[in-house]
Amino acid sequence: MGSPRDTRLEDLLRTLAPQVLGVLARTHGQFDACEDAVQEALLEAALQWPSGLPDNPRAWLMAVASRRLVDMWRSESARRAREDRVAGMNVDFSYSSLPEADDTLILMFLCCHPALSAPSQLALTLRAVGGLTTAEIASAFLVPEATMGQRISRAKQGIQKAGATFSMPPASERKARLGVVLHVLYLIFNEGYAASSGPSLQREELTTEAIRVARLLVAVAPRELEAVGLLALMLLTDSRRAARTFPDGTPVPLAEQDRRLWNQMQIKEGIALLSSVLGRGAAGPYQLQAAIAAVHAEATTDEETDWPQILALYTVLEAVAPSPVVTLNRAVAVAMVHGPGAGLELLAGLDGALGRTHRLDAVRGHLLEMSGSYVEARAAYLSAAKKTGSLPERKYLMGKVARMDEQ
């Protein structure tokens, strides 16, 4: 388990990494070399900063990363190759037509270059912009860490081979990349809202950054309904942050949360954003998820939650954007409307897709507990506890195991 100081250091490095990478990529135009240099600088910072932070951490990282680039380009042949590449790039560093854009947003669109496959776009953006480790990204994609490492490496090479420049893509290309950008923001937010590993359930720096960039994206593309829907979803979900953990850091289930702690300003803004886009076209997955979050937000108590409406929205969501995770969430809604047995039936086909994650076993345990099958619920909770990399989740699940023993 990392200490609070270790966690703060990781948060700082995660925040600074895309800023430094953006400046280097803008200046030098070689994304792969710049990303490698930033990663080396981050490693050196992780080794040196525990003994004391520099006066200007961002400038320190910039200096170290720049030195690494100089080392890479030291030989005469490397310098000549770089000059040849730069001469043929016709780099346009101007984005004055998009005054709201910043380096983070430009970096996201760069990582979502059409020369890369969609999985590579997602992986590279999560690494370069979200600051997630290769292990965290592998967990999000449900693949081995080594496989994800190779994918990220190939993606960086693909960016370089495509001759991509550090600038916003033309309007004709922006639309095609937008879907990946939204998906990446969604994954970054989710990792912050429910961390896949580590000592904390929530990583506020990730959710805050995801919301910031989502606001930026809506400012740049206000007519993109799904971008507005995603921002609404983030705000409505993040509104529960203060109520989601007990003082010791363990999770508080939604049904048990003190709703007086929910952020009413975020709820009001999220519902207003959602209302501004619903009905203007076919609702996409982010708008539908935001609508589900809004139903929860509008219920002043758990008993007042309109579960039939939530189930109806999940049914539409599953038709629009089917996935094992959507089915898992719909199973909970089914259980709340039609009983735990109906929900458990839906879980039967998910072991292949979600068997490696703890969430399937956690939901199964919850529904078994609802049905009074305490022995089976205990086994499911214990299995979930063994699978999760989140220490607060594990503590919560082991608490459920202990409670099943008392039944």
C-alpha positions, 0 to 999 in steps of 0.5 A, spaced: 500 500 500 502 506 498 503 512 503 498 518 502 505 522 500 506 517 495 499 518 492 500 525 492 506 524 488 503 520 483 497 525 483 502 530 481 506 527 476 499 524 473 497 532 472 504 534 470 505 529 465 500 531 459 502 538 460 510 537 459 508 532 453 504 537 450 509 543 450 515 538 448 510 535 442 509 542 440 516 544 440 519 538 437 514 535 433 516 527 434 511 524 439 514 518 440 521 520 442 517 526 446 513 521 450 519 516 451 523 522 454 517 524 458 516 517 461 524 517 463 523 524 466 517 521 470 521 515 472 527 520 475 522 524 479 519 518 482 526 516 484 528 523 487 522 527 489 520 523 495 526 526 498 523 533 497 520 536 491 523 541 487 521 549 487 518 548 480 516 541 479 513 542 472 520 546 470 524 540 473 520 535 469 521 539 462 528 540 463 529 533 464 525 531 459 528 536 454 535 533 456 533 526 454 531 528 448 538 531 447 541 525 449 537 521 443 539 526 438 546 526 440 549 522 434 550 526 427 546 521 423 540 522 428 540 529 428 540 529 420 534 524 420 530 529 425 532 535 420 529 531 414 523 529 418 521 536 420 523 539 413 518 534 410 512 535 416 510 542 414 508 543 421 502 548 423 502 549 430 497 554 430 490 553 433 487 560 433 481 558 430 479 554 437 481 559 442 478 554 447 483 549 445 489 547 450 494 542 449 491 537 453 485 537 448 490 537 442 494 531 445 487 527 445 486 528 438 493 527 436 492 520 440 486 519 436 489 519 429 486 515 424 492 511 422 491 508 429 486 502 430 481 504 435 483 500 441 490 503 440 487 510 440 484 509 446 490 506 449 495 511 447 490 517 450 489 513 456 497 513 457 499 520 454 493 524 457 490 520 462 496 518 465 494 511 467 499 506 467 500 500 462 497 495 468 491 500 469 489 501 462 490 493 461 485 492 466 480 497 463 481 493 456 481 486 460 487 484 457 494 482 459 499 488 461 504 485 456 499 485 451 497 492 452 505 495 453 506 492 445 499 496 443 502 502 446 509 502 443 506 500 436 501 506 437 506 511 438 510 508 432 504 509 428 503 516 430 510 518 428 510 514 421 503 518 419 507 524 420 502 527 425 503 534 427 501 537 434 495 541 432 488 540 432 485 536 426 481 540 420 474 540 421 473 534 416 477 529 421 475 532 427 468 528 427 471 521 426 476 522 432 470 525 436 467 518 438 474 515 441 476 522 444 469 521 448 470 514 450 477 516 452 474 521 457 469 516 459 474 511 461 479 516 465 473 519 469 471 512 471 478 510 473 478 516 477 471 515 480 472 507 482 480 506 481 481 499 479 487 499 484 491 502 490 489 505 497 483 509 495 476 508 492 476 515 488 482 519 484 479 526 484 485 528 480 482 524 474 475 525 475 476 533 475 481 533 469 476 529 465 470 534 467 475 539 465 477 537 458 469 535 457 467 542 458 473 544 453 470 539 448 463 542 449 466 549 448 469 547 442 463 543 439 457 545 442 453 541 437 455 535 439 450 532 443 454 526 446 459 530 448 454 534 452 451 528 454 458 525 457 459 532 461 452 531 464 453 524 466 460 526 469 457 531 473 451 527 475 456 521 477 461 526 481 455 529 485 455 523 489 463 523 491 462 526 498 457 521 500 461 515 497 466 513 502 466 512 510 471 515 514 475 509 513 475 510 506 471 504 504 465 504 499 458 506 501 453 503 497 448 507 493 442 505 497 446 507 504 449 514 502 447 520 505 444 524 499 444 531 503 452 530 501 450 530 494 453 536 490 446 539 488 450 544 484 453 539 479 446 535 479 442 542 477 448 543 471 448 536 469 440 535 469 440 542 465 445 540 460 441 533 459 435 537 458 438 541 453 440 535 448 435 530 449 429 530 444 434 533 439 436 527 436 436 519 437 439 519 444 446 516 444 449 511 450 452 517 454 445 521 454 442 515 456 447 513 462 446 521 464 439 520 464 439 514 468 444 518 473 439 523 473 433 519 475 438 517 481 439 524 482 432 526 483 430 521 488 431 524 495 431 517 498 433 510 495 426 508 496 423 513 491 428 511 486 424 510 480 427 503 478 422 501 472 424 507 469 431 506 470 430 499 467 427 502 461 433 506 460 438 500 461 434 496 456 434 502 451 442 502 452 443 495 451 440 495 444 444 502 442 450 500 445 450 493 448 456 490 452 457 485 458 457 491 463 451 494 461 448 487 462 451 487 468 447 494 470 441 492 467 441 485 471 441 490 478 435 494 475 431 487 473 432 485 480 430 491 483 423 491 479 422 483 478 426 480 484 433 478 485 432 471 481 430 475 475 437 479 476 441 472 477 438 469 471 441 475 467 448 474 470 449 467 467 452 468 461 457 474 463 462 469 466 466 469 460 466 476 458 467 479 466 469 473 469 476 476 471 473 482 474 470 482 481 464 486 479 460 480 476 462 476 483 460 483 487 453 483 483 452 476 484 453 476 491 448 482 492 443 479 488 444 472 492 444 476 499 437 479 497 434 472 495 436 470 502 442 465 499 447 467 504 452 461 503 452 462 496 452 470 497 458 469 501 462 465 496 461 470 491 463 476 495 469 472 497 471 471 490 470 478 488 474 480 494 480 476 491 479 479 484 479 486 486 486 490 486 482 496 490 484 496 497 477 499 499 473 495 495 477 489 498 475 491 505 468 492 503 467 486 500 470 482 506 466 486 511 460 483 507 463 476 507 463 477 515 456 479 515 454 473 511 457 469 516 453 472 522 446 470 518 
